[in-house]
Amino acid sequence: MCFAPGRNKDGSAIRVNNRKTEDLKGVSCVKFFIDTANVDEIRKANEMGIIAGVTTNPSLIAKEGRDYAETLREIASIVDGPISGEVKATTEKAEDMVREGREIFALDPKHMVVKIPMTTEGLKAIRQLSAEEIPTNCTLIFSANQALLAARAGAAYVSPFLGRLDDIGQTGVELVETIAQIFSNYPEIKTEIIAASVRNPIHVTDCALAGAHIATIPYKVLVQMTKHPLTDSGIEKFKADYREVFGK
């Protein structure tokens, strides 16, 4: 879904999800990242021509039974876009996150983004890595204040988790919308919003409406997005009509 600035016939600003489109001038079509460490899934998604980047973490790569650095290098050779590689979950001190972040970035400086958790130490690491022009993705965002702090620390991306908020009875997409509204109030903030923990196609639509720059999506959800029962029945109808006229 794309946002196009414009005005109503009376000259007033068109509103999208209660946001004036004149406030969305920097927003274009939402981009899709794939959220996986499965190289086969990444290849298949990339062949669709819709993938702009990849998010992954050590846990996802461990499930694939592969070496972390080797897998990140291979992913970067497939997708020509930002590849988020995360520091180890057991790394707590800023200086250690910075050291690991430099190592991740060095794997492929053209593509690698260092994923850092939202903690006070994480903010310190984001600030230092940003000063070294190493892009970062602040993950495990569950509040607008956390996103604003990460942006001010210099994060290139913030990743609010929709599904996990939904799990505890909150509406995850409302957080995306709030962050987008805050960021739009301050044009100097260049941080992009990656909607994460996306679990179904409705999440993707909601994120696009809410103003997310990026939705990072599991492969199975990408496939679900291509499906609709009327599309399936329409294809079968076209096939039947073709056979009736032309045969097999």
The 8 nearest C-alpha neighbors of each residue, nearest first, counted from 0:
[[1, 28, 207, 29, 2, 208, 204, 27],
 [2, 0, 28, 27, 29, 3, 207, 26],
 [1, 3, 27, 26, 4, 28, 0, 23],
 [4, 2, 5, 1, 20, 27, 24, 23],
 [5, 3, 20, 21, 24, 2, 23, 6],
 [4, 6, 13, 20, 3, 12, 21, 7],
 [7, 5, 12, 13, 11, 10, 8, 4],
 [6, 8, 10, 11, 9, 13, 12, 5],
 [7, 9, 10, 6, 11, 12, 13, 5],
 [10, 8, 7, 11, 6, 12, 13, 5],
 [11, 9, 7, 8, 6, 12, 13, 5],
 [12, 10, 7, 6, 9, 13, 8, 5],
 [11, 13, 6, 19, 7, 14, 20, 10],
 [12, 14, 6, 7, 20, 19, 5, 11],
 [15, 13, 19, 18, 17, 20, 12, 16],
 [14, 16, 18, 17, 19, 20, 13, 208],
 [15, 17, 18, 14, 209, 208, 176, 19],
 [16, 18, 15, 14, 19, 13, 20, 209],
 [19, 17, 14, 15, 16, 20, 22, 180],
 [20, 18, 14, 21, 22, 12, 13, 15],
 [19, 21, 4, 23, 22, 13, 14, 18],
 [20, 22, 19, 23, 4, 24, 12, 5],
 [23, 21, 20, 19, 24, 183, 18, 25],
 [24, 22, 20, 26, 21, 25, 4, 19],
 [23, 25, 26, 21, 22, 4, 20, 3],
 [26, 24, 23, 27, 22, 183, 186, 21],
 [27, 25, 23, 24, 2, 28, 212, 210],
 [26, 28, 1, 2, 29, 25, 3, 24],
 [29, 27, 1, 0, 30, 2, 26, 212],
 [28, 30, 212, 213, 207, 0, 27, 1],
 [31, 29, 213, 212, 28, 51, 214, 32],
 [30, 32, 214, 50, 213, 51, 215, 49],
 [33, 31, 215, 52, 53, 50, 51, 214],
 [32, 34, 216, 53, 215, 217, 35, 54],
 [35, 33, 54, 217, 216, 215, 55, 53],
 [34, 36, 55, 37, 33, 217, 59, 54],
 [35, 37, 60, 59, 55, 38, 63, 34],
 [38, 36, 40, 35, 39, 41, 63, 60],
 [37, 39, 41, 40, 36, 42, 74, 73],
 [40, 38, 42, 41, 37, 43, 44, 36],
 [41, 39, 43, 37, 38, 42, 44, 218],
 [40, 42, 38, 44, 39, 43, 45, 37],
 [41, 43, 45, 39, 40, 44, 38, 46],
 [44, 42, 40, 46, 45, 41, 39, 47],
 [45, 43, 41, 47, 46, 42, 40, 50],
 [44, 46, 42, 47, 50, 43, 48, 41],
 [45, 47, 43, 48, 44, 42, 49, 50],
 [48, 46, 45, 44, 49, 43, 50, 42],
 [47, 49, 46, 45, 50, 44, 51, 43],
 [50, 48, 47, 51, 45, 31, 44, 46],
 [51, 49, 31, 45, 32, 52, 48, 44],
 [50, 52, 80, 32, 31, 30, 49, 79],
 [51, 53, 32, 80, 81, 82, 50, 78],
 [54, 52, 82, 33, 32, 34, 83, 81],
 [55, 53, 83, 34, 82, 33, 35, 32],
 [54, 56, 35, 36, 34, 84, 83, 59],
 [55, 57, 85, 59, 58, 84, 60, 54],
 [56, 58, 60, 59, 61, 85, 67, 87],
 [59, 57, 61, 60, 56, 62, 55, 88],
 [60, 58, 62, 61, 56, 36, 57, 55],
 [59, 61, 57, 63, 36, 62, 58, 65],
 [60, 62, 58, 64, 63, 59, 57, 65],
 [63, 61, 59, 60, 64, 58, 65, 36],
 [62, 64, 60, 61, 65, 37, 59, 36],
 [65, 63, 61, 62, 60, 66, 67, 59],
 [66, 64, 63, 61, 60, 67, 70, 69],
 [65, 67, 69, 68, 70, 64, 60, 61],
 [66, 68, 70, 69, 65, 60, 71, 57],
 [69, 67, 71, 70, 66, 72, 106, 103],
 [68, 70, 72, 66, 71, 67, 73, 65],
 [71, 69, 73, 67, 72, 68, 66, 74],
 [70, 72, 74, 68, 73, 69, 75, 67],
 [73, 71, 75, 69, 70, 74, 68, 106],
 [72, 74, 76, 70, 75, 71, 69, 77],
 [75, 73, 71, 77, 76, 72, 70, 78],
 [74, 76, 72, 73, 77, 78, 71, 110],
 [75, 77, 73, 74, 78, 72, 79, 71],
 [76, 78, 74, 75, 79, 73, 42, 45],
 [79, 77, 75, 80, 76, 74, 52, 45],
 [80, 78, 77, 75, 110, 52, 51, 76],
 [79, 81, 52, 51, 78, 110, 82, 53],
 [80, 82, 52, 110, 111, 112, 83, 53],
 [83, 81, 53, 111, 112, 110, 52, 54],
 [84, 82, 112, 54, 113, 114, 55, 111],
 [85, 83, 113, 114, 56, 55, 112, 82],
 [86, 84, 114, 56, 113, 115, 87, 83],
 [85, 87, 99, 96, 115, 114, 88, 100],
 [86, 88, 90, 89, 85, 57, 99, 96],
 [89, 87, 90, 86, 91, 57, 85, 116],
 [88, 90, 87, 91, 86, 92, 96, 95],
 [91, 89, 87, 88, 92, 96, 95, 86],
 [90, 92, 89, 93, 120, 96, 95, 88],
 [93, 91, 95, 94, 120, 90, 96, 121],
 [94, 92, 120, 124, 96, 95, 123, 121],
 [93, 95, 97, 96, 92, 98, 124, 123],
 [94, 96, 98, 97, 92, 93, 99, 90],
 [97, 95, 93, 99, 98, 94, 100, 124],
 [96, 98, 100, 94, 95, 124, 99, 93],
 [97, 99, 95, 101, 100, 96, 94, 102],
 [100, 98, 102, 96, 101, 97, 86, 95],
 [99, 101, 97, 103, 102, 98, 113, 96],
 [100, 102, 104, 98, 99, 103, 105, 97],
 [101, 103, 99, 105, 100, 104, 98, 106],
 [104, 102, 100, 105, 106, 101, 99, 84],
 [103, 105, 101, 111, 108, 106, 102, 107],
 [104, 106, 102, 107, 103, 108, 101, 111],
 [105, 107, 104, 103, 72, 108, 102, 68],
 [106, 108, 105, 109, 111, 110, 104, 72],
 [109, 107, 104, 105, 110, 111, 106, 133],
 [108, 110, 107, 111, 81, 80, 104, 79],
 [111, 109, 81, 108, 82, 107, 80, 75],
 [110, 112, 82, 104, 107, 108, 81, 83],
 [113, 111, 83, 134, 135, 82, 84, 81],
 [114, 112, 135, 84, 100, 83, 85, 136],
 [113, 115, 85, 136, 84, 135, 83, 137],
 [114, 116, 137, 121, 138, 136, 85, 113],
 [117, 115, 138, 137, 121, 118, 139, 114],
 [118, 116, 121, 139, 137, 138, 140, 115],
 [119, 117, 121, 120, 116, 122, 115, 123],
 [118, 120, 122, 121, 123, 117, 93, 124],
 [121, 119, 93, 123, 118, 122, 92, 124],
 [120, 122, 118, 124, 119, 123, 117, 116],
 [121, 123, 125, 119, 124, 120, 152, 126],
 [124, 122, 120, 126, 121, 125, 93, 127],
 [123, 125, 93, 121, 127, 122, 126, 97],
 [126, 124, 122, 128, 123, 127, 129, 121],
 [125, 127, 152, 123, 129, 124, 128, 153],
 [128, 126, 130, 124, 129, 125, 123, 131],
 [129, 127, 131, 133, 125, 130, 126, 124],
 [128, 130, 132, 131, 126, 133, 127, 153],
 [129, 131, 127, 128, 132, 126, 133, 153],
 [130, 132, 128, 129, 133, 127, 134, 126],
 [133, 131, 129, 130, 134, 128, 127, 135],
 [132, 134, 128, 129, 131, 135, 104, 112],
 [135, 133, 112, 155, 129, 132, 113, 154],
 [136, 134, 113, 154, 112, 155, 114, 137],
 [135, 137, 156, 114, 157, 154, 113, 155],
 [138, 136, 157, 115, 116, 114, 117, 158],
 [137, 139, 158, 116, 140, 115, 117, 136],
 [140, 138, 116, 117, 141, 159, 160, 158],
 [139, 141, 159, 138, 158, 142, 145, 160],
 [140, 142, 159, 139, 160, 145, 143, 164],
 [143, 141, 145, 144, 140, 146, 174, 159],
 [142, 144, 146, 178, 145, 147, 174, 177],
 [145, 143, 147, 142, 146, 148, 178, 149],
 [144, 146, 148, 142, 143, 147, 140, 149],
 [147, 145, 143, 149, 144, 148, 157, 150],
 [146, 148, 144, 150, 149, 145, 151, 143],
 [149, 147, 151, 145, 150, 146, 144, 152],
 [150, 148, 152, 146, 151, 147, 154, 145],
 [151, 149, 147, 154, 153, 152, 148, 190],
 [150, 152, 148, 153, 149, 147, 154, 188],
 [153, 151, 126, 149, 150, 154, 122, 148],
 [152, 154, 150, 151, 129, 126, 155, 125],
 [155, 153, 150, 135, 156, 149, 136, 152],
 [154, 156, 190, 135, 134, 136, 191, 153],
 [157, 155, 136, 191, 190, 154, 192, 137],
 [158, 156, 137, 192, 136, 193, 146, 138],
 [157, 159, 193, 138, 140, 194, 195, 137],
 [158, 160, 140, 194, 141, 195, 161, 139],
 [161, 159, 195, 196, 163, 162, 140, 158],
 [162, 160, 171, 196, 164, 163, 172, 195],
 [163, 161, 196, 165, 164, 160, 197, 166],
 [162, 164, 166, 165, 161, 160, 196, 167],
 [165, 163, 171, 169, 166, 162, 161, 167],
 [164, 166, 162, 169, 168, 170, 163, 167],
 [167, 165, 163, 164, 168, 162, 169, 161],
 [168, 166, 165, 164, 169, 163, 170, 162],
 [167, 169, 165, 166, 164, 170, 171, 163],
 [168, 170, 165, 164, 167, 171, 166, 173],
 [171, 169, 165, 172, 173, 164, 168, 174],
 [170, 172, 161, 164, 173, 174, 165, 169],
 [171, 173, 175, 174, 170, 161, 206, 176],
 [174, 172, 176, 171, 175, 170, 177, 209],
 [173, 175, 177, 172, 176, 171, 178, 143],
 [176, 174, 172, 178, 173, 177, 179, 209],
 [175, 177, 209, 173, 179, 174, 178, 210],
 [178, 176, 174, 180, 179, 175, 173, 181],
 [177, 179, 181, 175, 143, 180, 176, 182],
 [180, 178, 176, 182, 177, 181, 210, 183],
 [179, 181, 177, 183, 178, 182, 176, 184],
 [182, 180, 178, 184, 183, 179, 177, 185],
 [181, 183, 179, 184, 185, 180, 178, 188],
 [182, 184, 180, 185, 181, 186, 179, 22],
 [185, 183, 181, 182, 186, 180, 22, 179],
 [184, 186, 183, 182, 187, 188, 181, 189],
 [187, 185, 188, 183, 184, 182, 189, 25],
 [186, 188, 185, 189, 182, 184, 183, 190],
 [189, 187, 186, 190, 185, 182, 150, 151],
 [188, 190, 187, 191, 155, 186, 150, 182],
 [191, 189, 155, 156, 188, 150, 154, 192],
 [192, 190, 156, 212, 155, 189, 157, 193],
 [193, 191, 157, 211, 212, 156, 158, 213],
 [192, 194, 213, 158, 214, 157, 195, 212],
 [193, 195, 214, 159, 158, 213, 215, 192],
 [196, 194, 160, 197, 215, 158, 159, 193],
 [195, 197, 160, 162, 161, 198, 163, 194],
 [198, 196, 195, 216, 162, 202, 199, 161],
 [197, 199, 196, 162, 202, 220, 200, 217],
 [198, 200, 201, 202, 220, 197, 203, 223],
 [201, 199, 203, 202, 224, 220, 204, 223],
 [202, 200, 204, 203, 199, 205, 198, 206],
 [203, 201, 205, 200, 199, 204, 197, 206],
 [202, 204, 200, 206, 201, 205, 207, 214],
 [205, 203, 201, 207, 206, 202, 208, 200],
 [204, 206, 202, 208, 203, 207, 209, 201],
 [207, 205, 209, 203, 208, 211, 204, 202],
 [206, 208, 204, 210, 209, 205, 211, 0],
 [209, 207, 205, 206, 210, 204, 16, 15],
 [208, 210, 176, 206, 207, 211, 205, 175],
 [209, 211, 207, 208, 179, 176, 212, 206],
 [212, 210, 192, 213, 206, 207, 209, 194],
 [211, 213, 29, 192, 191, 30, 210, 193],
 [214, 212, 30, 193, 29, 211, 31, 194],
 [215, 213, 194, 31, 193, 216, 32, 30],
 [216, 214, 32, 33, 34, 195, 31, 194],
 [215, 217, 33, 34, 197, 214, 32, 220],
 [218, 216, 34, 220, 219, 33, 35, 221],
 [217, 219, 221, 220, 40, 216, 222, 33],
 [218, 220, 222, 221, 217, 223, 216, 224],
 [221, 219, 223, 222, 218, 217, 199, 224],
 [222, 220, 218, 224, 219, 223, 216, 217],
 [221, 223, 219, 220, 224, 225, 218, 226],
 [224, 222, 220, 226, 225, 221, 219, 200],
 [225, 223, 221, 222, 226, 200, 220, 227],
 [226, 224, 223, 222, 227, 221, 220, 230],
 [227, 225, 223, 224, 228, 230, 222, 231],
 [226, 228, 230, 229, 231, 225, 224, 223],
 [229, 227, 231, 230, 232, 226, 233, 234],
 [230, 228, 232, 231, 227, 233, 234, 226],
 [229, 231, 233, 227, 228, 232, 234, 226],
 [232, 230, 228, 234, 229, 233, 235, 227],
 [231, 233, 229, 235, 234, 230, 228, 236],
 [234, 232, 230, 236, 231, 235, 229, 237],
 [235, 233, 237, 231, 236, 232, 238, 230],
 [234, 236, 238, 232, 233, 237, 239, 231],
 [237, 235, 233, 239, 234, 238, 232, 240],
 [236, 238, 234, 240, 235, 239, 241, 233],
 [239, 237, 235, 241, 236, 240, 234, 242],
 [238, 240, 236, 242, 241, 237, 243, 235],
 [241, 239, 237, 243, 238, 242, 236, 244],
 [242, 240, 238, 244, 243, 239, 245, 237],
 [243, 241, 246, 245, 239, 244, 247, 240],
 [242, 244, 240, 241, 246, 245, 239, 247],
 [243, 245, 241, 242, 246, 240, 239, 247],
 [246, 244, 242, 241, 243, 247, 240, 239],
 [247, 245, 242, 243, 244, 241, 239, 240],
 [246, 242, 245, 241, 243, 244, 238, 239]]
